[in-house]
Amino acid sequence: MAASNVSDHTQSLGSESMSLEAAHDVSAKLREAITSLIFGQEELITETLACLLAGGHILLTGAPGLAKTTLVRVFANVLGLQFGRVQFTPDLLPSDILGSEILNIDPETSRRSFEFSRGPVFTNLLLADEINRASPRTQSALLEAMQERSVTVAGKRHVLPQPFLVFATQNPFESEGTFPLPEAQMDRFLMHSLVDYPAADAEERMLAAHASRELIGEKVEWDVKENRLPSGTLSQVMERVRQVRVDDALISVIKDLVRSSRPEDSLCPKHIREALWYGAGPRAGISLISASRAFALMSKSEVVRWQHIKRMAKPVLRHRIRLAAHAVRDGMTEDQVVDNLIDRVQAERGNQALGI
């Protein structure tokens, strides 16, 4: 993707609303640029880009070495945004993330004053690496930042740079020395994406890039200026996402889909109800609308359709559903629950009602 190509689609936009075609072209070229640097993670890139355009935070769960950190670095570089990283450890304190008040003494007047020293959270894209290794107290330090886009230290509110997005990672295979994310923290993530191993051909391309010393993740210093998004374009695309229409009929479908995940609700199927501890809250429906709007724009659609909702349902709902202990023991997964609920909606509403 050449910078001139992106500029051609943005220079004529002016200060007014971006057209659907221009916004779609920007998102497509962003995806193309990122896919050319990250091998074998097309589905993950789709979900991450949709989350980004929806203005939400994302939790990435996968084994080490699957380019989770590199993906965030590539996103920041291509978007021309400030990038920050915090390596979460058991001894990490909230002040290590947010910042703290520092006592300054004037050498001439001996006057004492407190000055706020900003922490790494004051950035555009924050990589919270292995977030489940920090204590619950430190994890909760991100709650206000993720929800309010601001932090409060010593009674003073400090607004974060815009946009502010958290990309958090966690390893699903290690439990020693980890602290599971509390439900309130999980609900702040718009999406939870599962990072799989790459396909054989993608892994071979990765090895070839390493052999020729062209693997992005191994370069200490690198830049992709020719692929960088012009300043201000991202906010225009994000604003255009919010203009994608959601018909009342599909709002009702989303409402039923979310409510059917709650074991106490009459919409929840009996065989699913017995497997659930609790289901998704109201924020899940809001998040599903936001994510579906972004995916619809990426699909060059002016309106959200059932296919967009289906594609975004798992990453939006899987971390908002908790299975009962016996269901986990029997090998059931949250994704299977979501699949069952989607099938139920399709069966009850019918293809014509869903616009299929």
Secondary structure per residue as TSV (DSSP state, phi and psi in degrees):
chain	resnum	aa	ss	phi	psi
A	1	M	-	360.0	118.5
A	2	A	-	-88.8	146.5
A	3	A	H	-59.8	-35.9
A	4	S	H	-61.6	-36.2
A	5	N	H	-63.8	-44.6
A	6	V	H	-65.6	-42.3
A	7	S	H	-61.3	-38.5
A	8	D	H	-56.7	-32.7
A	9	H	H	-87.4	-10.0
A	10	T	H	-114.4	-25.6
A	11	Q	G	-65.9	-32.6
A	12	S	G	-85.5	2.7
A	13	L	G	-79.5	-30.0
A	14	G	T	67.9	-158.1
A	15	S	T	-94.1	-1.2
A	16	E	S	-89.5	-175.5
A	17	S	-	-62.8	140.3
A	18	M	-	-78.2	142.8
A	19	S	-	-73.7	159.2
A	20	L	H	-60.3	-43.2
A	21	E	H	-62.5	-44.2
A	22	A	H	-65.7	-42.7
A	23	A	H	-63.9	-41.7
A	24	H	H	-63.3	-41.7
A	25	D	H	-62.2	-40.9
A	26	V	H	-63.8	-45.3
A	27	S	H	-65.2	-37.7
A	28	A	H	-66.9	-40.5
A	29	K	H	-72.8	-32.8
A	30	L	H	-61.5	-47.9
A	31	R	H	-62.1	-40.6
A	32	E	H	-63.3	-43.2
A	33	A	H	-64.5	-42.3
A	34	I	H	-71.7	-40.2
A	35	T	H	-63.3	-30.9
A	36	S	T	-70.6	-17.1
A	37	L	T	-107.7	-23.6
A	38	I	S	-114.0	117.7
A	39	F	-	-91.9	133.7
A	40	G	S	74.9	19.4
A	41	Q	-	-128.4	44.2
A	42	E	H	-60.5	-44.5
A	43	E	H	-64.8	-40.8
A	44	L	H	-63.3	-42.8
A	45	I	H	-62.8	-40.1
A	46	T	H	-60.2	-47.2
A	47	E	H	-67.9	-40.8
A	48	T	H	-65.8	-41.5
A	49	L	H	-66.2	-40.5
A	50	A	H	-62.9	-41.5
A	51	C	H	-63.7	-43.3
A	52	L	H	-60.8	-49.0
A	53	L	H	-67.2	-24.2
A	54	A	T	-84.0	-7.0
A	55	G	T	76.8	26.7
A	56	G	-	-110.2	175.8
A	57	H	-	-100.0	152.9
A	58	I	E	-132.3	140.9
A	59	L	E	-108.1	124.4
A	60	L	E	-109.1	120.1
A	61	T	E	-114.9	122.5
A	62	G	E	-174.9	165.2
A	63	A	-	-65.8	160.6
A	64	P	T	-62.9	150.2
A	65	G	T	83.5	16.1
A	66	L	S	-104.3	21.9
A	67	A	S	70.8	25.8
A	68	K	H	-65.4	-48.5
A	69	T	H	-66.0	-43.0
A	70	T	H	-61.2	-37.9
A	71	L	H	-58.6	-44.1
A	72	V	H	-66.7	-41.6
A	73	R	H	-61.5	-42.0
A	74	V	H	-64.7	-44.0
A	75	F	H	-57.9	-47.9
A	76	A	H	-61.9	-41.7
A	77	N	H	-68.3	-47.5
A	78	V	H	-65.7	-34.6
A	79	L	H	-83.6	-11.1
A	80	G	T	69.6	31.3
A	81	L	-	-104.7	157.8
A	82	Q	-	-72.6	137.1
A	83	F	E	-119.0	134.3
A	84	G	E	-133.1	153.1
A	85	R	E	-136.7	137.3
A	86	V	E	-126.2	122.2
A	87	Q	E	-87.9	109.0
A	88	F	-	-76.7	129.5
A	89	T	-	-136.8	162.3
A	90	P	T	-59.4	-26.8
A	91	D	T	-94.5	7.0
A	92	L	-	-70.2	135.5
A	93	L	-	-106.2	156.2
A	94	P	H	-54.5	-37.8
A	95	S	H	-66.0	-23.5
A	96	D	H	-68.8	-19.4
A	97	I	H	-100.5	-48.8
A	98	L	H	-83.2	-34.7
A	99	G	E	111.3	179.2
A	100	S	E	-155.9	165.6
A	101	E	E	-82.6	130.0
A	102	I	E	-116.0	134.7
A	103	L	E	-80.0	121.6
A	104	N	E	-109.5	138.8
A	105	I	E	-120.6	119.4
A	106	D	-	-69.0	121.1
A	107	P	T	-65.1	-23.3
A	108	E	T	-89.4	-44.1
A	109	T	T	-102.2	-9.6
A	110	S	-	62.5	17.5
A	111	R	-	-74.8	136.5
A	112	R	E	-104.6	138.1
A	113	S	E	-152.2	152.0
A	114	F	E	-97.3	136.3
A	115	E	E	-126.6	135.6
A	116	F	E	-79.5	123.9
A	117	S	E	-101.2	114.6
A	118	R	E	-69.3	140.6
A	119	G	-	-89.7	179.8
A	120	P	T	-65.6	-11.0
A	121	V	T	-68.3	-18.0
A	122	F	S	-82.9	77.8
A	123	T	S	-154.1	179.3
A	124	N	S	-88.8	-51.9
A	125	L	E	-114.3	114.5
A	126	L	E	-105.9	120.3
A	127	L	E	-91.5	111.7
A	128	A	E	-95.6	89.9
A	129	D	E	-79.6	127.3
A	130	E	T	52.1	56.9
A	131	I	G	-60.4	-27.6
A	132	N	G	-79.8	5.2
A	133	R	G	-90.2	-12.6
A	134	A	S	-89.2	160.0
A	135	S	-	-69.4	157.1
A	136	P	H	-55.0	-35.1
A	137	R	H	-61.7	-41.9
A	138	T	H	-74.0	-39.1
A	139	Q	H	-58.0	-41.2
A	140	S	T	-70.5	-14.9
A	141	A	H	-63.7	-23.4
A	142	L	H	-83.7	-12.1
A	143	L	H	-57.9	-52.0
A	144	E	H	-64.0	-40.7
A	145	A	H	-61.8	-42.9
A	146	M	H	-71.3	-35.0
A	147	Q	H	-89.2	-46.0
A	148	E	H	-97.2	-10.2
A	149	R	S	58.0	35.6
A	150	S	E	-156.4	164.4
A	151	V	E	-131.3	151.0
A	152	T	E	-117.5	120.4
A	153	V	E	-130.1	128.2
A	154	A	T	54.1	38.3
A	155	G	T	79.2	1.9
A	156	K	E	-110.9	136.6
A	157	R	E	-92.2	131.3
A	158	H	E	-122.3	121.3
A	159	V	E	-80.8	136.9
A	160	L	-	-83.1	157.5
A	161	P	-	-60.8	151.5
A	162	Q	S	-115.6	135.8
A	163	P	S	-75.2	157.5
A	164	F	-	-124.9	119.0
A	165	L	E	-134.4	136.2
A	166	V	E	-104.1	126.2
A	167	F	E	-110.3	107.1
A	168	A	E	-106.1	143.3
A	169	T	E	-121.0	153.2
A	170	Q	E	-152.1	151.1
A	171	N	-	-95.8	121.9
A	172	P	S	-76.9	-12.0
A	173	F	S	-96.9	-17.3
A	174	E	-	-106.0	129.4
A	175	S	-	-116.6	-19.5
A	176	E	T	-69.8	128.4
A	177	G	T	75.3	21.5
A	178	T	-	-119.4	159.4
A	179	F	-	-127.2	109.8
A	180	P	-	-54.3	140.4
A	181	L	-	-65.7	133.2
A	182	P	-	-67.3	159.8
A	183	E	H	-58.9	-39.9
A	184	A	H	-62.6	-37.3
A	185	Q	H	-70.7	-43.2
A	186	M	H	-59.9	-38.5
A	187	D	H	-68.8	-17.2
A	188	R	T	-75.9	-16.8
A	189	F	-	-83.9	126.3
A	190	L	S	-63.1	-39.6
A	191	M	E	-136.9	154.8
A	192	H	E	-126.1	109.4
A	193	S	E	-104.0	139.0
A	194	L	E	-97.3	126.1
A	195	V	E	-97.7	113.6
A	196	D	-	-93.6	167.0
A	197	Y	-	-68.3	145.8
A	198	P	-	-70.2	159.3
A	199	A	-	-68.2	165.0
A	200	A	H	-59.6	-43.7
A	201	D	H	-67.3	-36.3
A	202	A	H	-67.8	-38.4
A	203	E	H	-66.6	-35.0
A	204	E	H	-66.3	-40.4
A	205	R	H	-62.1	-36.9
A	206	M	H	-64.1	-44.3
A	207	L	H	-64.9	-38.9
A	208	A	H	-65.0	-38.6
A	209	A	H	-65.1	-37.5
A	210	H	H	-66.0	-43.5
A	211	A	H	-62.4	-33.0
A	212	S	T	-95.5	9.5
A	213	R	T	61.4	38.0
A	214	E	-	-118.7	8.8
A	215	L	-	-75.0	119.5
A	216	I	G	-58.0	-41.8
A	217	G	G	-64.0	-16.0
A	218	E	G	-100.2	-3.8
A	219	K	-	-89.5	125.9
A	220	V	S	-66.9	-45.7
A	221	E	S	-122.8	128.1
A	222	W	-	-156.3	156.4
A	223	D	-	-150.6	147.7
A	224	V	-	-127.8	60.9
A	225	K	G	-58.9	-33.9
A	226	E	G	-67.7	-18.3
A	227	N	G	-103.8	0.7
A	228	R	-	-73.2	140.5
A	229	L	-	-75.8	133.3
A	230	P	-	-59.3	147.4
A	231	S	T	-57.2	135.7
A	232	G	T	88.6	-15.7
A	233	T	H	-68.4	-39.1
A	234	L	H	-58.9	-45.7
A	235	S	H	-63.0	-32.5
A	236	Q	H	-66.5	-42.0
A	237	V	H	-66.7	-41.8
A	238	M	H	-63.1	-37.7
A	239	E	H	-67.4	-38.5
A	240	R	H	-65.3	-33.9
A	241	V	H	-59.4	-40.8
A	242	R	T	-69.3	-13.1
A	243	Q	T	-92.0	-7.1
A	244	V	S	-64.7	131.1
A	245	R	B	-78.3	141.8
A	246	V	-	-122.9	113.3
A	247	D	-	-68.2	152.7
A	248	D	H	-57.4	-36.7
A	249	A	H	-61.6	-40.4
A	250	L	H	-77.5	-27.1
A	251	I	H	-62.9	-40.6
A	252	S	H	-64.4	-38.6
A	253	V	H	-63.3	-45.0
A	254	I	H	-62.3	-41.6
A	255	K	H	-58.9	-46.9
A	256	D	H	-65.8	-39.4
A	257	L	H	-62.1	-44.6
A	258	V	H	-68.5	-46.2
A	259	R	H	-64.8	-30.9
A	260	S	T	-71.1	-9.0
A	261	S	T	-85.9	-4.6
A	262	R	S	-97.0	121.6
A	263	P	T	-61.7	-24.6
A	264	E	T	-86.9	-6.1
A	265	D	S	-88.5	143.7
A	266	S	T	-66.4	-19.9
A	267	L	T	-76.7	-15.9
A	268	C	S	-74.7	123.6
A	269	P	-	-60.2	146.2
A	270	K	H	-59.5	-42.4
A	271	H	H	-70.9	-20.5
A	272	I	H	-86.5	-38.3
A	273	R	H	-55.4	-40.5
A	274	E	T	-69.9	-18.6
A	275	A	T	-94.6	-6.8
A	276	L	E	-102.6	144.0
A	277	W	E	-91.8	-52.7
A	278	Y	E	-150.2	163.8
A	279	G	-	-115.5	-169.7
A	280	A	-	-76.5	143.5
A	281	G	-	-89.8	-176.8
A	282	P	H	-59.6	-30.7
A	283	R	H	-63.1	-23.6
A	284	A	H	-63.5	-42.2
A	285	G	H	-65.1	-41.7
A	286	I	H	-61.7	-43.9
A	287	S	H	-65.9	-37.8
A	288	L	H	-67.0	-36.5
A	289	I	H	-64.8	-46.0
A	290	S	H	-61.1	-47.7
A	291	A	H	-66.2	-39.5
A	292	S	H	-67.5	-35.8
A	293	R	H	-61.4	-45.9
A	294	A	H	-63.0	-43.1
A	295	F	H	-68.3	-34.4
A	296	A	H	-62.6	-44.0
A	297	L	H	-62.9	-41.0
A	298	M	H	-63.5	-24.8
A	299	S	T	-93.5	6.1
A	300	K	T	62.2	43.6
A	301	S	-	-115.9	134.6
A	302	E	S	-76.9	-15.2
A	303	V	B	-137.0	147.3
A	304	V	-	-71.8	134.6
A	305	R	-	-119.4	167.7
A	306	W	H	-58.6	-36.2
A	307	Q	H	-64.0	-31.5
A	308	H	H	-72.1	-39.8
A	309	I	H	-64.5	-44.4
A	310	K	H	-58.4	-42.8
A	311	R	H	-66.4	-33.8
A	312	M	H	-93.2	-7.9
A	313	A	H	-62.0	-45.2
A	314	K	H	-66.6	-53.1
A	315	P	H	-61.2	-25.7
A	316	V	H	-84.4	-34.1
A	317	L	H	-99.8	-26.0
A	318	R	G	-60.3	-32.6
A	319	H	G	-90.5	0.5
A	320	R	G	-106.2	4.3
A	321	I	-	-116.0	133.3
A	322	R	E	-118.7	125.3
A	323	L	E	-83.3	151.5
A	324	A	-	-69.5	157.1
A	325	A	H	-58.9	-40.0
A	326	H	H	-67.9	-31.9
A	327	A	H	-69.1	-39.7
A	328	V	H	-63.7	-42.3
A	329	R	H	-62.9	-33.3
A	330	D	T	-82.0	-0.1
A	331	G	T	90.4	10.0
A	332	M	-	-74.6	149.8
A	333	T	-	-123.7	161.8
A	334	E	H	-62.3	-36.2
A	335	D	H	-63.4	-36.4
A	336	Q	H	-65.0	-38.3
A	337	V	H	-62.1	-47.3
A	338	V	H	-61.3	-42.8
A	339	D	H	-58.3	-44.0
A	340	N	H	-61.7	-42.1
A	341	L	H	-69.0	-37.0
A	342	I	H	-64.1	-45.3
A	343	D	H	-59.8	-39.2
A	344	R	H	-65.0	-42.8
A	345	V	H	-62.0	-44.2
A	346	Q	H	-63.9	-39.7
A	347	A	H	-67.5	-39.1
A	348	E	H	-80.8	-37.2
A	349	R	H	-84.7	-33.2
A	350	G	H	85.1	151.5
A	351	N	H	-61.8	-36.9
A	352	Q	H	-67.1	-41.2
A	353	A	H	-66.0	-30.3
A	354	L	H	-89.1	-2.9
A	355	G	T	74.4	27.3
A	356	I	-	-86.7	360.0
